[in-house]
Amino acid sequence: MASTTKISLSELPVNEHATILSFANGRLETSRLASLGFTPGAEVNMSQNYGRGPLIVTVRGTHVALGRGEAASIVVEHKEE
């Protein structure tokens, strides 16, 4: 049976999928992320995450590079099988 956990996007392992739940930042940054396709309910896939520095995720069919601080402010629901 699959379990779900809430984590920040920066903690998502490579090649794993998650669903965006909420943001833990200000209105300006939330607006910027929304314009890139990061909205609650959207599915993301981690393409590159070396544990430090920027990471690359796929959201709505587009690869997006995010700073680690930005990614840490995005709360996602990760399904573990």
Secondary structure, DSSP 8 states (H G I E B T S, - for coil): --EEEEEEGGG--TT-EEEEEEE-S-HHHHHHHHHTT--TT-EEEEEE--SSS-EEEEETTEEEEE-HHHHHTEEEEEEE-
